[in-house]
Amino acid sequence: MNFVVRSVAAFGLAAAMMVPAGFAAAEEEAAMDSGWGFHPYIGAGAGLSLSDESATSGITTVNIDDDVLSWGILAGAKFGDYVAIEAFYKDFGDHDITGNIGGVPFTAGDIGFDAFGTSVLVSLPLGDMFSVYAKTGVHFWDAEASLIGFDADGTDWHIGGGLDVALSDNFVIRSEYGYYEFDNFDLQELTAALVFVF
């Protein structure tokens, strides 16, 4: 008899412990189904960095007009289907410096740009596979042209947008356009990235 009582008591205790766990799992599943789940992710990509700047002083004109390879890494967290916060590092490559003095052309090496930044992304799902997004944020940049002894840094803003294509629950292909300010200079970038969602 005591064995039966102990068995029933043990069963009741186990059932009582399982109920909160069941409720927690149900709440988590409901949160994910409602589009408000938490999804951290990381990624890496490469693309084309585009510069098109010119300045004239007297008889001297200086141009930074180049299309070069760029690359970057990112990490972020998506809160449901609509909002994400992201941090990134980008190397925008080395852009040629050219110009002329009184019509005589010259070259002055190149200038390299890189930046760390944060962005807020707002997405619009287009079915289960596709999602378009817009983003904006700030970045901390550095620019260096060693041949002419130029080195500068600062903090500026960026905007952009793109398309996410979900290959599976974990892998996303991202194509993006970005516009980045560097004080009185700007760069545009076209990139493709592979993103892993945890």
N, C-alpha and C positions, 0 to 999 in steps of 0.2 A: 504493500500500500504506500509506504513512504517513497518507494522507487517511482511509483506512478505520479505521486504528488510532485516530486522533484522534477520528473520529466516534463509534466505539464507546465510547471513554473519556468523551467529553462526554455521551453518552446515559446511561452508568452513573452519572456524577456527578449529572446531573439527577434520575435515578431515586432516588439515595440521598438527595438533598435533599427530594424529595417525600414520602418515607416518614414522617419525623417529623411533617411538616405533616399528613399523612393521619391519623396516630395522634392528634394533638392535636385535629383536627376530630372524629374519632370519639369521643374522650373527652368533648369538649364536648357533642356530641349525646347521648351516653349519660347525662351528668350532667343534661341537661334532661329527657330521657325518664324518668329515675328520680325526678324531682320535686325535685332539689336545685340547680336553676339559680338564678342571681342576676338579679333583675329590679328595677331602680330605677324609681321612678314619682313623678309629681307630680299635684296635683289642687287643685280649688277647689270650694267649696260654700256653701250658705246654708240657713237654717232658722229655727227658733223657739226663743228662749231664755226659759225659764220660771222665775220667781222666786215664792216664797211664804214670806215671813218676817214675823214680827211680834214686837215687843218692847214691854213695858210698864214704866214707872217712875212710881210714884205715880199721878197722874191723867192722865199722858201716855202715849199709845199711838202707836207709829210702825209703819207697814206698808210693806213693799216687796213688792208682789204684782202682777206684771205679766207679760204675754206680748209679747215684742218680737222684731223681726227681728235675726238674727245672721248672721255670715258668717265664712269662714276659708279659709286656704290650707294646703297640706301638701306634704311631700316625704318619701319613704321608700325602703326597699329590702326586697324580699321574698326570703327565702332558701328556695327551694323552694315547696311548696304549703302549708306549715304555720306558718311564723314570719316576722314582719316587724318592722322597727324604723322608727319614724316620728317626724318633727318637724313642729310645726304652729304657726300663729298664729291666734288667734280673737278676734274682736270680738263680745262678747255683747250689745251694744246698751246703750241707756240706759233704766233702769227707774224708773218714777215712785215718788216717796216721798210717802206720804199718812199721815194719822193724825188723832188728836183729842186735845184737852186738855179734860178734864172734860166730854166729850161734844160739844164744839164742833170740827167738822172743819177740817182745814187741809191744804194741800199745800206741799211744800218742794223743788220742782224734781225732779231725777232724779239717779240714780247710774249711772255707766258702768263696765263691766268689760271688760278685755281680758287676754290671756294668751299667752305663748310656752310650749311644752311639748314633751315627748318621751313616746312610748308604745311599749310592746311589744304586738304583736298576735299572737294564736294563732288560726289558722283551721282550719276543717273543710270540705273540699270536698264538695259535694253534686252530683256529676256534673261535666260539663265547663263548665257555664254558671254555676252558683250556688255560693256559699261563705258560710258563716256564721263570725263571728269574735267574740272577746272581747278587750278591751284594758285595760291599766292603765298608769299612769305618773305623772310629776310635771309641774307647770306653775308658771311664775313669773308672778304676776298683779299687776295694778294696778287699783285702784278709786278713782273720783273723783266727788265731788258738789260742784260748784263753788259752788252757791248757799248751802250751809251750811258751806263751807270744809273739807270732809272730803277727805283724800287718804291712801291707804294702799297698801302692797304687801306681798308675801310669797311663800312657796313652799308649795304644797299638792299633794294627790294627786287623781287622777281615775280613774274606771272607765267602761266602756261596752261596747257590742256592736252588731253590725249585720249587714247582708246585702250582699254584693257580687254584682252581676249582670254577667257578662262579655258585652259586646255584640260584641266581636271580640278578637283577640289583643292589641290596644293600648288599647281603650277599655272602662272599667268604670263602671257606675253603682253608687254606694254610698249606702245608707240607714243611719242610725246614731242610736242613743240614747246620750247621755253624761251623766254626773253629775260635777260639778266643785265641789270645796271651795274656799272663800275665807275662811280662818280660821274664824270661827264662823258663816259664812254659806255657803249652797250655791245653785248653779244647776243646772237640768236643761236639756238641749238635744236637740231633734229636728232632724236635718239630712239633706239630700240633696247628694251631691257627684258631680262628674264627674272620673274619674281616668284619666290617660294613662300607660300602662306602656311603657317603652322596650324 
